[in-house]
């Protein structure tokens, strides 16, 4: 989480906030990810947003998700005509 917060701050510093990001911005700007703020960071932490999706980051996919999804699909019944067959 700490790395993503530093990335968030550094990204906005590179985009024209050379004096640092503000403590607070209007809620509309914060929700649309149009302006950074330390309040947005604090809000993400207080909401236990470990993936920091509220700051615009994409969720990380588990390395086991694909494996478990394949097992689930293989165990689904196959419908042939009116009969249900298990693979």
N, C-alpha and C positions, 0 to 999 in steps of 0.2 A: 504494500500500500504506500509505503514511504517513497519508493522509487516513482510510482505513478504521480504522486503529489508533486515531487520535484520536476517531473516531466511536464505536468500541467503548468506549473509556475514558469518554467524555462520556455515553454512553447509560447506563452502569452508575452513573456519579456521580449522574445524574438519578433513578435508581431506588433511591436510599437509601444509596449508598456515599459520603457527603459527605466522609468523612475520607480518601478515596482507596481504590483497590482493593487487595486484599492481594497479597503476593508469591506466595503459594502457597495452594491449596485442595485438598481431597481429590480424587483422580483422578475418582471417580464424578461429582462435581458439575461438574468441568471438562468431562468428556466429554458430559454432558447439557446443557451450557450453562446450568446453574442458578446458577453463581457465577463471577465474573470473577477473573482473576489475571494478573500480569505473566509468570508462568511459561507460561501458555497462549499469550500473545503471543510469547514467546521460542521456544516449541515450534513455532508456526506459521512463524516466520521460518526456523528451523533446518531445517524440513521443506520449505522452498521452496514453501510454500502461498501463492502470489502472490494468489490470490483470497480468501484468509483464510476458506475454508470451514470450517476447524476451529474458527473463532471464531463460526460461525453465519451468515456471509454467504453469499448465493447467488452461484453462478458467473455471470460476465458472458458474455453471448452475443456472439460475434463479429458485426460488422456485415455480414460477407460470408457468414455461414453460410446465411442465407435464400436468397441468390442462388445459391450453389453447390448447395444442396439442390434448388432448382427445376430446375437443369440436370441433376442426377443423375436426378430423377424423369422428366424428359422423355426421357432416353436409355434408360430401362428398356424391355425388350421387353414387348409386349402379347400375352397368350395368348388366342387366339380358337379355341375348340374344341380341336383337337389341333395347331393351327398356331401358330407363334410369329411375330409380325410386329413389326418395328421401326417406330417412329413416325418 
